[in-house]
Amino acid sequence: MAYIQLKTFIQAPAQLCFDLSRSIDLHTQGMQHTEEKAVAGVTSGLIGPGESVTWQARHFGISMRLASKITAMRFSDYFRDEMQEGPFKSMTHDHVFMEERGGTLMIDDFEFYSPCGLAGKLVDFLILKGYMKRLLKKRNHLIQRVAEEQAKAG
């Protein structure tokens, strides 16, 4: 099991950060370097409770698909997506949004298990944890930039 927690402070309202985090279009825009696109389920707009999306992307030179479902949601402050099918043995991503100091503290709790037992754990530790952390940071930076621009524009 690999676990990543990221905390990102965003100078914008929680509702805006919550919605941008659920945006299929913004996610696609931020992952152009992996050629990621939504190919099934909710393929544009905001994903909601009980809805699924299937992503297709290229990682490590290999085309992969990952189907994810929103399994829990509390509007404006929390949602969870869980892998339904894909390259991991399992994957969960909790998204938390807390109003704080006139902005929002966005917290990502991301946990995944690779298949292949001990070999998978080794790959998680040596390669995947760092790779996934960089992807999440890139995504969070985009959400932060867009949310702060929109908040300033009013």
Stockholm file with secondary structure:
# STOCKHOLM 1.0

chainA/1-154         MAYIQLKTFIQAPAQLCFDLSRSIDLHTQGMQHTEEKAVAGVTSGLIGPGESVTWQARHFGISMRLASKITAMRFSDYFRDEMQEGPFKSMTHDHVFMEERGGTLMIDDFEFYSPCGLAGKLVDFLILKGYMKRLLKKRNHLIQRVAEEQAKAG
#=GR chainA/1-154 SS CEEEEEEEEESSCHHHHHHHHTBHHHHHHHTGGGTCEEEEESCSSBCCTTCEEEEEEEETTEEEEEEEEEEEEETTTEEEEEEEESSSSEEEEEEEEEEETTEEEEEEEEEEECSSHHHHHHHIIIIIHHHHHHHHHHHHHHHHHHHHHHHHHC
#=GC SS_cons         CEEEEEEEEESSCHHHHHHHHTBHHHHHHHTGGGTCEEEEESCSSBCCTTCEEEEEEEETTEEEEEEEEEEEEETTTEEEEEEEESSSSEEEEEEEEEEETTEEEEEEEEEEECSSHHHHHHHIIIIIHHHHHHHHHHHHHHHHHHHHHHHHHC
//
